[in-house]
Amino acid sequence: METCNCELTQGIHTFPVSLPAVTDTYVKLTMLNSMGQQMSKCKTSVSRGRPDPTYQETFVFQVALFQLSEVTLVLSVHCKRSGMRRKERLGWVSLGLNSSGEEELSHWTQMKETEGQQVCRWHSLLES
C-alpha cells in the first residue's frame, strides 16, 4: 500500500465578506472512493482568531498507486464562532476523480505523474 501525503500550509482571504469577525477555523480532509463512500478522514488543529490561518500540517492517506485515479480528496474549511452554527462550512475544494475544477485536476494529475515528489499549489475555495 502506497501513501498519499497532503500538506496544508496556510489560508489567505479565507473568509467571505459577509463574515466580518475573525473566526476560528479548521480544515477537514476526506478521501472518497469512486462511489463517493468515505475511505478515511482527518482534520487540522483549530487556527484561532487569524484572518489568514496557518496550519503547517501533513496528513497521510493509505492509497494504492493504481487507486489514485479512482479517489477524490475533499478539503473543506469550517469555522467555529459564537452565534454561528457549530460547524459552518466556509468553502471547499476537491482533487482527484471528481475534481472541483481544471486547476485541481491538473494538480492531481501532476502529483500522480511525479511519484514521490512534492507538488505544491494554491487553490481557491468554492462557496458552500
N, C-alpha and C positions, 0 to 999 in steps of 0.2 A: 504494500500500500504506500503510495506516494503522499506527499503533503503539499498543500497549497497554503502559503503564508500570505496574510493580508496585514499590512501595516497602516494604521491610521495615525496621521500626524496632527493635522490642525484643520479647523473650520474657519473660513473667512466669510463675512457677510452671511452668517448662518440664519439670522432672524428676519422674518418678514417685517415690512414697515408697520404693519398693524400691531406688532408686539413691541411696545415702547420700552419696557423694562428689560434689563439684562436678566436672563434666567439661567438655571442650572440645566445642563444638557448632558446627554449620553448618546452613544451610537449603538444600535442593535444590529448584529450581523447574523443573517440566516442563510444557510446553504440549503437549496431546494433541489430535488431530483427532477427528472423530465416530466413527471406527473404533477409537479407542484407540491409534493409532500416534503415536509421538513426533514432534513437529514441530520443537521446539527445547528446549534445557535450559541451565541455568546454576546456579551456586551461590554462596553468600555466602563471605566470608572466614571463617576459624575464629575464634570468640569463645572465648578461652582462660580457663578456670577461673572463670567467672562464673555464679552461680546464676540471675541474670536477665540473659541475654546481650543485648547491644546490637549491632545490625548497621548501621543507618543507610545502607542501600544501595538503589539504584534499578536495576531491570532493565527492559529494553525488549524487547518481543516484536513482531515484524512480523506483524500480523494484519489482513486486510481487514475493514472495518466490517461487511460482510454475513456474515463468518465468525464474529463474536463469539458468535452463538447456537449455533454448531456446534463450539466448542472447550471444553476443560477445562484449567484451570490447577491443577496439583497442587503443594502446598508440603509438603515433608516435612523434619522436623528429625532430624538424625543426630548421634550423639556418637562421639567418639574418646577412648578411655581405655584405659590398660594393663589387661590382664586381661579385656577385652571383645573381642567380635568387631570386626574392623576398622571396619565401617560399620554400627553398630547403629542402627536407626530407632527414635526415641523416640515419634514421633507424626506425624500428617499431617492435612491439610485440603484440600478441593478446591472450586473455584469454577467456575461455567460450566455447560455442558451436563450434566455428571454431578456436580453439587454434592453435597457430603457432608452437607448439611443445609439447613433453611429459611433460616437466617441467611446462609449462604454464597450461596444462590441469590438472596436479596434484595439482597445486596451487589453481585453480578454484574449483576443487573437494573438497579439504580440507577446503576451505572457506565456501562452501555450507554445509559441514558436521559439522562445528563448529560454528553454528549460534550465531551471536553477539560477537564472539571473533575475535581479530585481528590476521591475518595470514600474516607475513612479509616474503618476498623472493626477492632476486635479480634476474633479468632476463637479458639475452644477447639480444641485438637488432639484428634484421635481416637487411641486407642491402636493401636499396630501389631499 
